Amino acid sequence: RLELEALYADYTAALDEERFEDWPDFFTADCTYKIIPRENFERGLPLATWLSENRNNLLDRVVAIRKTMVYAPRYMRRLVTGIRILGWEGDALQVRANYLALETLTDELTRVFNTGQYRDRIVVEGGRLKFREKLCVFDSLLVPNSLIFPL
C-alpha cells in the first residue's frame, strides 16, 4: 500500500514540478495513456481527448511541450485521493483513484481545470511499480482548450 501511495505522490510531484522528462518513466514501454470523457468511457465509445499508445508517444508529448507548443505560462497542481485497490487481473493490479487538477495562469485566479477518476493497471517492472494503463476519466464532456500537460 505504501509503495502504491508513493507511486501516485511521485507521479503528481513530477508533473506539478514540470519534470516532464521524468513522466514517461512511470509507464511501461507498451503502456496506454488516455484522457477520456466519462460519458464516452461509460458508453464504450473510443473517442478520447488524448490517446498515447506507448511510452514513445509520451516522449513525443514531452518534446512537444518543451519545444513546439505555444501557451501562456501556467502552474498546475494535481491532487489524488481515495486510492482503492480492486485486486489483481493477471500480473496487473487494478487501482482506482480520484483526481483533481487545478490550473493557475500567472495573471489569473486559480480554477478547477479537470476532475475525474484514474482507472489504472499497474505492474511491477524492474522492481518498481509502473503504469501499464492509465485512463483519466473526466467527469465533464468539456475540457478547457488548453489541455497541454498530462493529468
DSSP file with accessible surface (Angstrom, degrees, kcal/mol):
  #  RESIDUE AA STRUCTURE BP1 BP2  ACC     N-H-->O    O-->H-N    N-H-->O    O-->H-N    TCO  KAPPA ALPHA  PHI   PSI    X-CA   Y-CA   Z-CA
    1    1 A R     >        0   0  143      0, 0.0     4,-2.4     0, 0.0     5,-0.2   0.000 360.0 360.0 360.0 -41.4    0.0    0.0    0.0
    2    2 A L  H  >  +     0   0  142      1,-0.2     4,-2.4     2,-0.2     5,-0.2   0.895 360.0  51.3 -65.4 -39.3    2.8    2.4    0.9
    3    3 A E  H  > S+     0   0  132      2,-0.2     4,-2.2     1,-0.2    -1,-0.2   0.892 110.1  50.3 -62.7 -39.3    4.6    1.7   -2.5
    4    4 A L  H  > S+     0   0    5      2,-0.2     4,-2.0     1,-0.2    -2,-0.2   0.935 111.0  47.3 -65.1 -45.4    1.3    2.5   -4.3
    5    5 A E  H  X S+     0   0   84     -4,-2.4     4,-2.4     1,-0.2    -2,-0.2   0.894 111.4  52.1 -63.9 -37.2    0.8    5.7   -2.4
    6    6 A A  H  X S+     0   0   42     -4,-2.4     4,-3.1     2,-0.2     5,-0.3   0.887 105.3  56.0 -65.6 -37.8    4.4    6.7   -3.1
    7    7 A L  H  X S+     0   0   11     -4,-2.2     4,-2.5     1,-0.2    -2,-0.2   0.951 111.3  42.5 -58.1 -49.4    3.8    6.0   -6.9
    8    8 A Y  H  X S+     0   0    3     -4,-2.0     4,-2.5     2,-0.2     5,-0.2   0.900 115.3  49.8 -66.5 -39.5    0.9    8.4   -7.0
    9    9 A A  H  X S+     0   0   53     -4,-2.4     4,-2.2     2,-0.2    -2,-0.2   0.930 114.2  44.6 -64.9 -43.9    2.8   11.0   -4.9
   10   10 A D  H  X S+     0   0   93     -4,-3.1     4,-2.4     2,-0.2    -2,-0.2   0.886 112.3  53.3 -67.5 -38.6    5.9   10.8   -7.1
   11   11 A Y  H  X S+     0   0    0     -4,-2.5     4,-1.8    -5,-0.3    -2,-0.2   0.956 113.0  41.6 -60.4 -52.0    3.8   10.9  -10.3
   12   12 A T  H  X S+     0   0   18     -4,-2.5     4,-3.3     1,-0.2     5,-0.3   0.886 113.0  54.6 -68.6 -34.5    2.0   14.0   -9.3
   13   13 A A  H  X S+     0   0   26     -4,-2.2     4,-2.5    -5,-0.2     6,-0.3   0.927 106.3  51.7 -63.8 -43.3    5.1   15.7   -8.0
   14   14 A A  H  <>S+     0   0    0     -4,-2.4     5,-3.0     1,-0.2    -1,-0.2   0.926 116.2  40.7 -59.0 -43.1    6.9   15.1  -11.2
   15   15 A L  H ><5S+     0   0    1     -4,-1.8     3,-1.7     3,-0.2    -2,-0.2   0.933 114.7  50.1 -72.2 -45.2    4.1   16.7  -13.2
   16   16 A D  H 3<5S+     0   0   27     -4,-3.3    60,-0.3     1,-0.3    -2,-0.2   0.852 112.6  48.1 -62.2 -33.6    3.5   19.6  -10.7
   17   17 A E  T 3<5S-     0   0  119     -4,-2.5    -1,-0.3    -5,-0.3    -2,-0.2   0.325 114.9-119.6 -88.5   6.8    7.2   20.4  -10.7
   18   18 A E  T < 5 +     0   0   63     -3,-1.7     2,-1.3     1,-0.2     3,-0.2   0.790  63.7 147.2  57.4  35.6    7.2   20.3  -14.5
   19   19 A R    >>< +     0   0   88     -5,-3.0     3,-1.6    -6,-0.3     4,-0.6  -0.502  13.0 158.8 -91.1  63.0    9.7   17.5  -14.6
   20   20 A F  G >4  +     0   0    0     -2,-1.3     3,-0.7     1,-0.3    -1,-0.2   0.787  62.3  66.7 -64.4 -27.5    8.0   16.2  -17.8
   21   21 A E  G 34 S+     0   0   95      1,-0.2    -1,-0.3    -3,-0.2     4,-0.2   0.781 101.6  50.4 -64.4 -24.1   11.1   14.3  -18.9
   22   22 A D  G X4 S+     0   0   60     -3,-1.6     3,-0.9     1,-0.1     4,-0.3   0.694  90.8  82.5 -81.9 -21.7   10.6   12.0  -15.8
   23   23 A W  G X< S+     0   0    1     -3,-0.7     3,-2.0    -4,-0.6     4,-0.2   0.904  84.8  53.3 -56.5 -47.9    6.9   11.4  -16.6
   24   24 A P  G >  S+     0   0    0      0, 0.0     3,-1.9     0, 0.0    -1,-0.2   0.802  96.0  70.6 -61.4 -23.5    7.4    8.6  -19.2
   25   25 A D  G <  S+     0   0   76     -3,-0.9    -2,-0.2     1,-0.3    -3,-0.1   0.643  85.8  66.8 -68.8 -11.6    9.5    6.6  -16.7
   26   26 A F  G <  S+     0   0   17     -3,-2.0   105,-3.1    -4,-0.3     2,-0.3   0.495  98.8  67.6 -81.8  -2.6    6.3    6.0  -14.7
   27   27 A F  E <  S-a  131   0A   0     -3,-1.9   105,-0.2   103,-0.2     2,-0.1  -0.836  83.0-114.4-120.8 154.9    5.0    3.8  -17.5
   28   28 A T  E >   -     0   0A   0    103,-2.1     3,-1.3    -2,-0.3    27,-0.2  -0.362  38.2-107.4 -76.0 163.4    5.9    0.5  -19.2
   29   29 A A  E 3  S+     0   0A  56      1,-0.3    26,-1.9    25,-0.1    27,-0.4   0.864 120.4  46.6 -61.8 -34.8    7.1    0.6  -22.8
   30   30 A D  E 3  S+     0   0A 103     24,-0.2    -1,-0.3    25,-0.1    24,-0.1  -0.058  90.7 141.6 -99.6  35.0    3.8   -0.9  -24.0
   31   31 A C  E <   -     0   0A   0     -3,-1.3     2,-0.4   100,-0.1   102,-0.2  -0.146  43.9-142.7 -76.4 167.2    1.6    1.4  -22.0
   32   32 A T  E     -a  133   0A  38    100,-1.6   102,-2.6    22,-0.1     2,-0.4  -1.000  14.4-176.1-127.1 130.5   -1.7    3.2  -22.8
   33   33 A Y  E     +aB 134  52A   0     19,-2.9    19,-2.9    -2,-0.4     2,-0.4  -0.997  13.9 170.0-126.1 122.8   -2.4    6.7  -21.5
   34   34 A K  E     -aB 135  51A  48    100,-2.5   102,-3.5    -2,-0.4     2,-0.5  -0.998  27.7-162.2-140.0 136.3   -5.8    8.1  -22.2
   35   35 A I  E     +aB 136  50A   0     15,-2.3    14,-1.9    -2,-0.4    15,-1.7  -0.984  32.6 165.9-112.9 118.0   -7.8   11.1  -21.2
   36   36 A I  E     -a  137   0A   3    100,-2.5   102,-1.9    -2,-0.5    12,-0.1  -0.991  39.8-107.0-139.7 139.5  -11.5   10.4  -22.0
   37   37 A P  E  >  -a  138   0A   9      0, 0.0     4,-2.4     0, 0.0     5,-0.2  -0.387  32.0-122.6 -63.5 144.6  -14.8   12.0  -21.1
   38   38 A R  H  > S+     0   0  114    100,-2.8     4,-3.1   102,-0.4     5,-0.3   0.878 110.2  55.5 -55.7 -42.8  -16.8    9.9  -18.6
   39   39 A E  H  > S+     0   0   80     99,-0.2     4,-1.9     1,-0.2     6,-0.3   0.930 109.4  45.8 -60.3 -45.9  -19.8    9.6  -21.0
   40   40 A N  H  4>S+     0   0   24      2,-0.2     5,-2.6     1,-0.2     4,-0.4   0.923 114.2  49.4 -62.1 -43.1  -17.7    8.2  -23.8
   41   41 A F  H ><5S+     0   0   62     -4,-2.4     3,-1.3     1,-0.2    -2,-0.2   0.951 112.3  46.4 -61.0 -49.1  -16.0    5.8  -21.3
   42   42 A E  H 3<5S+     0   0  127     -4,-3.1    -1,-0.2     1,-0.3    -2,-0.2   0.803 114.0  48.2 -67.3 -29.1  -19.3    4.5  -19.8
   43   43 A R  T 3<5S-     0   0  160     -4,-1.9    -1,-0.3    -5,-0.3    -2,-0.2   0.428 113.7-116.8 -89.7   1.1  -20.8    4.1  -23.3
   44   44 A G  T < 5 +     0   0   65     -3,-1.3    -3,-0.2    -4,-0.4    -2,-0.1   0.716  60.9 154.2  72.5  20.4  -17.8    2.2  -24.6
   45   45 A L      < -     0   0   67     -5,-2.6    -1,-0.2    -6,-0.3    -2,-0.1  -0.663  39.8-146.5 -84.1 135.4  -17.1    4.9  -27.2
   46   46 A P        +     0   0  107      0, 0.0     2,-0.2     0, 0.0    -1,-0.1   0.652  58.9 117.1 -79.4 -14.5  -13.4    5.0  -28.2
   47   47 A L        +     0   0  128     -7,-0.1     2,-0.3     2,-0.0    -2,-0.1  -0.372  42.0 178.2 -64.2 120.3  -13.1    8.8  -28.8
   48   48 A A        -     0   0   25     -2,-0.2   -12,-0.2   -12,-0.1     3,-0.2  -0.873  38.4-134.0-120.9 154.2  -10.6   10.3  -26.3
   49   49 A T  S    S+     0   0   67    -14,-1.9     2,-0.3    -2,-0.3   -13,-0.2   0.821  99.4  14.3 -72.6 -31.3   -9.3   13.8  -25.8
   50   50 A W  E     +B   35   0A  16    -15,-1.7   -15,-2.3     2,-0.0     2,-0.4  -0.985  68.9 179.6-146.8 131.6   -5.8   12.4  -25.6
   51   51 A L  E     +B   34   0A  84     -2,-0.3     2,-0.4   -17,-0.2   -17,-0.2  -0.975   5.4 174.9-138.4 122.5   -4.5    8.9  -26.5
   52   52 A S  E     -B   33   0A   6    -19,-2.9   -19,-2.9    -2,-0.4     3,-0.1  -0.999   9.7-168.5-123.1 126.9   -0.9    7.7  -26.2
   53   53 A E        +     0   0  128     -2,-0.4     2,-0.3   -21,-0.2    -1,-0.1   0.386  66.5   7.3-102.8   4.4   -0.4    4.0  -27.1
   54   54 A N  S >> S-     0   0   55    -21,-0.1     4,-1.2   -24,-0.1     3,-0.6  -0.973  83.4 -90.7-168.9 172.5    3.1    3.5  -25.8
   55   55 A R  H 3> S+     0   0   57    -26,-1.9     4,-2.4    -2,-0.3     5,-0.2   0.840 119.9  62.4 -64.4 -31.8    5.9    5.2  -24.0
   56   56 A N  H 3> S+     0   0  108    -27,-0.4     4,-2.3     1,-0.2    -1,-0.2   0.882 100.7  53.7 -61.2 -36.3    7.4    6.7  -27.2
   57   57 A N  H <> S+     0   0   51     -3,-0.6     4,-1.8     2,-0.2    -1,-0.2   0.886 107.9  50.5 -62.5 -37.4    4.1    8.6  -27.6
   58   58 A L  H  X S+     0   0    0     -4,-1.2     4,-1.9     2,-0.2    -2,-0.2   0.912 108.6  51.2 -66.1 -41.3    4.6   10.0  -24.1
   59   59 A L  H  X S+     0   0   74     -4,-2.4     4,-2.1     1,-0.2    -2,-0.2   0.898 107.3  53.8 -62.1 -39.2    8.2   11.0  -25.0
   60   60 A D  H  X S+     0   0  106     -4,-2.3     4,-2.4     1,-0.2    -1,-0.2   0.892 106.3  52.8 -60.7 -39.8    6.8   12.8  -28.1
   61   61 A R  H  X S+     0   0   54     -4,-1.8     4,-2.7     2,-0.2    -1,-0.2   0.900 105.9  53.4 -64.3 -38.8    4.4   14.7  -26.0
   62   62 A V  H  X S+     0   0    9     -4,-1.9     4,-2.5     2,-0.2     5,-0.2   0.939 109.1  48.8 -61.5 -43.6    7.3   15.9  -23.7
   63   63 A V  H  X>S+     0   0   75     -4,-2.1     4,-3.1     1,-0.2     5,-0.6   0.925 110.9  51.0 -61.4 -42.1    9.2   17.2  -26.8
   64   64 A A  I  X>S+     0   0   23     -4,-2.4     5,-2.7     1,-0.2     4,-1.3   0.924 110.7  48.4 -62.0 -44.0    6.0   19.0  -27.9
   65   65 A I  I  <5S+     0   0    4     -4,-2.7    -1,-0.2     1,-0.2    -2,-0.2   0.928 119.7  38.0 -60.8 -44.9    5.6   20.6  -24.5
   66   66 A R  I  <5S+     0   0  103     -4,-2.5    -2,-0.2    -5,-0.2    -1,-0.2   0.834 133.1  14.8 -77.7 -34.2    9.2   21.7  -24.4
   67   67 A K  I  <5S+     0   0  167     -4,-3.1    -3,-0.2    -5,-0.2    -2,-0.2   0.727 126.8  27.8-120.5 -27.4    9.9   22.7  -28.0
   68   68 A T  I  <<S+     0   0  100     -4,-1.3     2,-0.2    -5,-0.6    -3,-0.2   0.704  89.2  90.0-117.6 -22.8    6.8   23.2  -30.2
   69   69 A M      < -     0   0   63     -5,-2.7     2,-0.5    -6,-0.2    79,-0.0  -0.542  55.0-154.6 -81.4 144.3    3.8   24.2  -28.2
   70   70 A V        +     0   0  147     -2,-0.2     2,-0.3     2,-0.0    -3,-0.0  -0.977  31.9 143.8-116.4 121.9    3.0   27.8  -27.6
   71   71 A Y        -     0   0   73     -2,-0.5     3,-0.1     3,-0.0    75,-0.0  -0.985  52.0 -91.0-154.8 157.6    0.9   28.5  -24.5
   72   72 A A        -     0   0   45     -2,-0.3    -2,-0.0     1,-0.1     0, 0.0  -0.433  57.1 -91.9 -68.9 144.7    0.6   31.1  -21.7
   73   73 A P        +     0   0   82      0, 0.0    33,-1.1     0, 0.0     2,-0.3  -0.312  60.7 162.1 -58.1 140.1    2.7   30.4  -18.6
   74   74 A R  E     -C  105   0A  20     31,-0.2     2,-0.4    32,-0.1    31,-0.2  -0.984  34.3-135.4-156.5 160.1    0.7   28.4  -16.0
   75   75 A Y  E     -C  104   0A 130     29,-2.6    29,-2.7    -2,-0.3     2,-0.4  -0.961  19.2-161.0-120.1 141.3    1.1   26.3  -12.9
   76   76 A M  E     -C  103   0A   8     -2,-0.4     2,-0.4   -60,-0.3    27,-0.2  -0.953   5.4-169.0-121.2 144.3   -0.8   23.0  -12.4
   77   77 A R  E     -C  102   0A 127     25,-2.1    25,-3.1    -2,-0.4     2,-0.5  -0.999   6.1-161.9-129.7 133.1   -1.5   21.1   -9.2
   78   78 A R  E     -C  101   0A   6     -2,-0.4     2,-0.4    23,-0.2    23,-0.2  -0.967   2.4-165.9-117.4 129.7   -2.8   17.6   -9.1
   79   79 A L  E     -C  100   0A  88     21,-2.9    21,-2.0    -2,-0.5     2,-0.5  -0.954   2.5-164.3-115.2 133.9   -4.5   16.1   -6.1
   80   80 A V  E     +C   99   0A  34     -2,-0.4     2,-0.3    19,-0.2    19,-0.2  -0.974  17.4 162.2-121.2 128.9   -5.1   12.4   -5.8
   81   81 A T  E     +C   98   0A  85     17,-2.2    17,-2.7    -2,-0.5    -2,-0.0  -0.899  47.3  35.7-137.6 167.2   -7.4   10.9   -3.2
   82   82 A G  E     -     0   0A  45     -2,-0.3     2,-0.3    15,-0.2    -1,-0.1   0.853  64.4-168.5  61.0  41.2   -9.4    7.8   -2.4
   83   83 A I  E     -     0   0A  25     14,-0.1     2,-0.4    -3,-0.1    14,-0.2  -0.465   8.0-173.0 -64.7 121.7   -6.8    5.3   -3.8
   84   84 A R  E     -C   96   0A 125     12,-3.4    12,-2.4    -2,-0.3     2,-0.6  -0.981  19.4-145.7-123.4 128.9   -8.6    1.9   -3.9
   85   85 A I  E     -C   95   0A  75     -2,-0.4    10,-0.2    10,-0.2     3,-0.1  -0.816  14.8-178.1 -90.6 119.0   -7.0   -1.4   -4.7
   86   86 A L  E     -     0   0A  86      8,-3.0     2,-0.2    -2,-0.6     9,-0.2   0.623  46.7-102.9 -93.3 -17.0   -9.5   -3.5   -6.6
   87   87 A G  E     -C   94   0A  25      7,-0.9     7,-3.3     2,-0.0    -1,-0.3  -0.612  45.4 -45.2 124.4-179.8   -7.3   -6.6   -7.0
   88   88 A W  E     -C   93   0A 161      5,-0.2     2,-0.4    -2,-0.2     5,-0.2  -0.664  31.9-172.7 -92.5 140.5   -5.1   -8.4   -9.4
   89   89 A E  E >  S-C   92   0A 122      3,-3.1     3,-1.7    -2,-0.3     2,-0.3  -0.915  73.7 -51.4-127.4  99.9   -6.0   -9.2  -13.0
   90   90 A G  T 3  S-     0   0   74     -2,-0.4    -2,-0.0     1,-0.2     0, 0.0  -0.535 122.2 -21.7  66.1-127.6   -3.2  -11.4  -14.3
   91   91 A D  T 3  S+     0   0   95     -2,-0.3     2,-0.4    -3,-0.1    33,-0.4   0.352 122.2  91.2 -94.3   6.7    0.0   -9.6  -13.5
   92   92 A A  E <   -C   89   0A   0     -3,-1.7    -3,-3.1    31,-0.1     2,-0.5  -0.873  68.5-138.1-110.5 135.3   -1.6   -6.2  -13.2
   93   93 A L  E     -CD  88 122A  18     29,-3.5    29,-2.5    -2,-0.4     2,-0.5  -0.764  19.1-138.3 -87.5 126.5   -3.0   -4.5  -10.1
   94   94 A Q  E     +CD  87 121A  23     -7,-3.3    -8,-3.0    -2,-0.5    -7,-0.9  -0.797  30.3 175.7 -88.3 124.2   -6.3   -2.8  -10.8
   95   95 A V  E     -CD  85 120A   0     25,-2.6    25,-2.8    -2,-0.5     2,-0.4  -0.977  17.4-165.7-133.6 141.9   -6.4    0.6   -9.0
   96   96 A R  E     +CD  84 119A  30    -12,-2.4   -12,-3.4    -2,-0.4     2,-0.3  -0.965  15.2 165.7-122.9 143.7   -9.0    3.5   -8.9
   97   97 A A  E     - D   0 118A   1     21,-1.7    21,-3.7    -2,-0.4     2,-0.3  -0.982  32.4-122.1-154.0 146.1   -8.3    7.0   -7.5
   98   98 A N  E     -CD  81 117A  77    -17,-2.7   -17,-2.2    -2,-0.3     2,-0.3  -0.669  30.7-166.6 -85.0 145.7  -10.0   10.3   -7.7
   99   99 A Y  E     -CD  80 116A   5     17,-2.5    17,-2.0    -2,-0.3     2,-0.4  -0.963  14.4-168.3-133.2 153.6   -8.0   13.2   -9.1
  100  100 A L  E     -CD  79 115A  49    -21,-2.0   -21,-2.9    -2,-0.3     2,-0.5  -0.990   8.2-161.6-136.6 126.3   -8.4   17.0   -9.2
  101  101 A A  E     -CD  78 114A   0     13,-3.3    12,-2.8    -2,-0.4    13,-1.8  -0.963   6.8-167.0-112.5 125.5   -6.3   19.2  -11.4
  102  102 A L  E     -CD  77 112A  43    -25,-3.1   -25,-2.1    -2,-0.5     2,-0.4  -0.872   3.7-158.0-109.9 145.4   -6.1   22.9  -10.6
  103  103 A E  E     -CD  76 111A   1      8,-2.6     8,-2.5    -2,-0.4     2,-0.5  -0.979   8.5-173.1-128.1 136.3   -4.7   25.5  -13.0
  104  104 A T  E     -C   75   0A  38    -29,-2.7   -29,-2.6    -2,-0.4     2,-0.3  -0.970  10.1-157.3-128.6 113.1   -3.3   28.9  -12.3
  105  105 A L  E >   -C   74   0A  23     -2,-0.5     3,-2.3     4,-0.4   -31,-0.2  -0.683  35.5-112.2 -79.7 146.6   -2.3   31.3  -15.1
  106  106 A T  T 3  S+     0   0   87    -33,-1.1    -1,-0.1    -2,-0.3   -32,-0.1   0.743 114.7  36.2 -59.0 -23.5    0.2   33.8  -13.7
  107  107 A D  T 3  S+     0   0  132      2,-0.1    -1,-0.3     0, 0.0     2,-0.3   0.136 112.8  65.6-115.8  22.2   -2.2   36.7  -14.0
  108  108 A E  S <  S-     0   0  109     -3,-2.3     2,-0.1     3,-0.0     3,-0.1  -0.894  85.3 -91.8-136.6 167.0   -5.5   35.0  -13.1
  109  109 A L        -     0   0  158     -2,-0.3    -4,-0.4     1,-0.1    -2,-0.1  -0.414  52.8 -92.7 -73.3 155.1   -7.1   33.2  -10.1
  110  110 A T        -     0   0   82     -6,-0.2     2,-0.3    -2,-0.1    -6,-0.2  -0.387  49.2-173.4 -66.0 142.5   -6.7   29.5   -9.7
  111  111 A R  E     -D  103   0A  98     -8,-2.5    -8,-2.6    -2,-0.1     2,-0.5  -0.955  34.5 -97.3-137.2 156.1   -9.5   27.5  -11.2
  112  112 A V  E     -D  102   0A  93     -2,-0.3   -10,-0.2   -10,-0.2     3,-0.1  -0.630  39.8-179.6 -69.4 123.1  -10.6   23.8  -11.3
  113  113 A F  E     -     0   0A  12    -12,-2.8     2,-0.3    -2,-0.5   -11,-0.2   0.862  59.1 -16.7 -92.7 -45.9   -9.1   22.6  -14.6
  114  114 A N  E     -D  101   0A   9    -13,-1.8   -13,-3.3    29,-0.1    -1,-0.4  -0.975  55.6-173.5-162.1 145.5  -10.3   18.9  -14.6
  115  115 A T  E     +D  100   0A  58     -2,-0.3    24,-2.4   -15,-0.2    25,-0.4  -0.993  29.8 100.2-144.9 147.9  -11.6   16.3  -12.2
  116  116 A G  E     -DE  99 138A   4    -17,-2.0   -17,-2.5    -2,-0.3     2,-0.4  -0.928  60.9 -54.6 175.1-147.8  -12.4   12.7  -12.5
  117  117 A Q  E     -DE  98 137A  42     20,-2.4    20,-2.8    -2,-0.3     2,-0.5  -0.983  30.0-137.3-131.2 133.4  -11.1    9.2  -11.8
  118  118 A Y  E     -DE  97 136A   0    -21,-3.7   -21,-1.7    -2,-0.4     2,-0.6  -0.774  15.5-167.5 -80.7 132.4   -7.9    7.4  -12.6
  119  119 A R  E     +DE  96 135A  64     16,-2.5    16,-1.6    -2,-0.5     2,-0.3  -0.921  24.2 179.9-120.8  98.5   -8.6    3.9  -13.7
  120  120 A D  E     -DE  95 134A   0    -25,-2.8   -25,-2.6    -2,-0.6     2,-0.5  -0.762  33.6-158.8-113.6 148.6   -5.1    2.3  -13.6
  121  121 A R  E     -DE  94 133A  61     12,-2.5    11,-3.1    -2,-0.3    12,-1.9  -0.995  25.9-170.1-118.7 119.5   -3.5   -1.0  -14.3
  122  122 A I  E     -DE  93 131A   1    -29,-2.5   -29,-3.5    -2,-0.5     2,-0.3  -0.908   6.7-177.0-119.1 136.9   -0.2   -1.2  -12.5
  123  123 A V  E     - E   0 130A   5      7,-2.7     7,-2.7    -2,-0.4     2,-0.6  -0.837  30.9-110.3-125.5 165.5    2.6   -3.8  -12.9
  124  124 A V  E     + E   0 129A  90    -33,-0.4     2,-0.4    -2,-0.3     5,-0.2  -0.867  41.4 169.4 -96.6 124.3    5.9   -4.5  -11.2
  125  125 A E  E >   - E   0 128A  72      3,-3.0     3,-1.4    -2,-0.6    -2,-0.0  -0.982  67.1  -7.6-138.8 124.3    8.8   -3.8  -13.7
  126  126 A G  T 3  S-     0   0   86     -2,-0.4     3,-0.1     1,-0.3    -1,-0.1   0.833 129.7 -55.6  61.1  30.8   12.4   -3.7  -12.7
  127  127 A G  T 3  S+     0   0   67      1,-0.2     2,-0.3     0, 0.0    -1,-0.3   0.535 121.5  87.7  81.1   7.4   11.5   -3.9   -9.0
  128  128 A R  E <  S- E   0 125A 106     -3,-1.4    -3,-3.0    -5,-0.0     2,-0.2  -0.948  81.3 -99.2-137.0 159.0    9.2   -0.9   -9.1
  129  129 A L  E     + E   0 124A  25     -2,-0.3     2,-0.3    -5,-0.2    -5,-0.2  -0.554  42.7 175.7 -76.6 137.4    5.6   -0.1   -9.8
  130  130 A K  E     - E   0 123A  22     -7,-2.7    -7,-2.7    -2,-0.2     2,-0.5  -0.985  33.2-109.0-140.2 152.7    4.7    1.2  -13.2
  131  131 A F  E     +aE  27 122A   0   -105,-3.1  -103,-2.1    -2,-0.3    -9,-0.2  -0.681  27.8 175.2 -81.6 123.3    1.6    2.1  -15.1
  132  132 A R  E    S+     0   0A  48    -11,-3.1  -100,-1.6    -2,-0.5     2,-0.4   0.746  81.8  13.2 -89.1 -33.9    0.7   -0.2  -17.9
  133  133 A E  E     -aE  32 121A  47    -12,-1.9   -12,-2.5  -102,-0.2     2,-0.5  -0.983  63.7-178.3-143.9 130.4   -2.6    1.6  -18.4
  134  134 A K  E     -aE  33 120A   0   -102,-2.6  -100,-2.5    -2,-0.4     2,-0.6  -0.955   6.0-175.0-129.6 110.5   -3.7    5.0  -17.1
  135  135 A L  E     -aE  34 119A  15    -16,-1.6   -16,-2.5    -2,-0.5     2,-0.9  -0.939  10.4-160.4-104.1 122.8   -7.2    6.1  -18.0
  136  136 A C  E     -aE  35 118A   0   -102,-3.5  -100,-2.5    -2,-0.6     2,-0.9  -0.888  11.3-169.6-101.7  97.9   -8.1    9.6  -16.9
  137  137 A V  E     -aE  36 117A   7    -20,-2.8   -20,-2.4    -2,-0.9     2,-0.2  -0.826   9.4-158.0 -94.9 105.1  -11.9    9.5  -17.0
  138  138 A F  E     -aE  37 116A   2   -102,-1.9  -100,-2.8    -2,-0.9   -22,-0.3  -0.605  16.7-132.5 -93.0 150.0  -13.0   13.1  -16.5
  139  139 A D  S    S+     0   0   81    -24,-2.4     2,-0.2    -2,-0.2   -23,-0.1   0.707  81.4  63.9 -75.6 -22.5  -16.5   14.0  -15.3
  140  140 A S  S    S-     0   0   62    -25,-0.4  -102,-0.4     2,-0.2    -2,-0.1  -0.572  72.8-135.0 -99.3 162.5  -17.4   16.6  -17.8
  141  141 A L  S    S+     0   0  100     -2,-0.2     2,-0.3  -104,-0.1    -1,-0.1   0.658  90.2  66.9 -81.6 -18.3  -17.9   16.4  -21.6
  142  142 A L        -     0   0  137      3,-0.0    -2,-0.2     0, 0.0     3,-0.0  -0.778  58.0-174.5-109.0 146.6  -15.9   19.6  -21.9
  143  143 A V        -     0   0   41     -2,-0.3     4,-0.1   -29,-0.1   -29,-0.1  -0.967  39.7 -96.9-128.2 150.1  -12.2   20.4  -21.3
  144  144 A P        -     0   0   32      0, 0.0     3,-0.5     0, 0.0   -31,-0.0  -0.255  40.0-109.2 -58.1 157.1  -10.7   23.8  -21.5
  145  145 A N  S    S+     0   0  169      1,-0.2    -3,-0.0     2,-0.0     0, 0.0   0.349 107.6  74.0 -74.7  14.0   -9.0   24.5  -24.8
  146  146 A S        +     0   0   16    -75,-0.0     2,-1.7     3,-0.0     3,-0.4  -0.277  48.8 150.8-123.1  47.4   -5.6   24.3  -23.1
  147  147 A L        +     0   0   28     -3,-0.5     4,-0.0     1,-0.2    -2,-0.0  -0.632  23.8 135.6 -78.5  89.8   -5.1   20.6  -22.4
  148  148 A I        +     0   0   15     -2,-1.7    -1,-0.2     1,-0.1   -83,-0.1   0.822  52.2  51.1-104.1 -49.8   -1.3   20.9  -22.6
  149  149 A F  S    S-     0   0    7     -3,-0.4    -1,-0.1     1,-0.1  -134,-0.0  -0.592  89.2 -98.5 -96.4 155.1    0.1   18.9  -19.7
  150  150 A P              0   0    0      0, 0.0    -1,-0.1     0, 0.0    -2,-0.1  -0.247 360.0 360.0 -63.6 156.9   -0.7   15.4  -18.6
  151  151 A L              0   0    0     -4,-0.0   -73,-0.1   -50,-0.0   -50,-0.0  -0.673 360.0 360.0 -93.7 360.0   -3.2   14.9  -15.8
